[in-house]
């Protein structure tokens, strides 16, 4: 059973194209959710402008205003808790989250990554794929845990790597798939169709889990 109101927070650092995909899915009634707040660690991130255009609360939370990562993440957690969000979506958020923050929101943080995890985690995943001569790449929506890009996998999309690909062309084709599977992963969570079992995500369950 879909809850009456499922609220999302989206954390961003850049252009926010995956944020836009989420917003578009909501506006098309494909995603029964509301974006309660968009938070960025970068003052001029275009994602904040996207949020403003759609009347969504948007916050620049400056890391330089805090003495250390723990203080910053405490402030971030307080912002999110004040909005009572059901799910935190990382959409190009270029900060590694610490243990305490992740434990505070266990099972309620997801991310989208431009590779078929566990292959090519971390930065420049598309370049990693090209440098290693991968024949297929893609993207992965996954839960977030303490291992960078290592949390349980929700959905993946496969993208072939062409012989004439460069980083830009491969990235563009992968990004198009990110815009499809990220809202789809969020919908599965909203509808209670996922269950975490160790490091695996089981699909097709009708009972809502804690996420």
Secondary structure, 3 states (H helix, E strand, C coil): CCCCCCEEEEEECCCCHHHHHHHHHHHCCCCCCEEEEEEECCCCCHHHHHHHHCCCCEEECCHHHCCCHHHHHHHHHHHHHHCCCCEEEEECCCCCCCHHHHHHCCCCEEEEECCCCCCCCCCCHHHHHHHCCCCEEEEEEEECCCCCCCCCEEEEEEEECCCCCCHHHHHHHHHHHHHHHHHHHHHHHHCCCEEEECCEEEECCCCCCCC
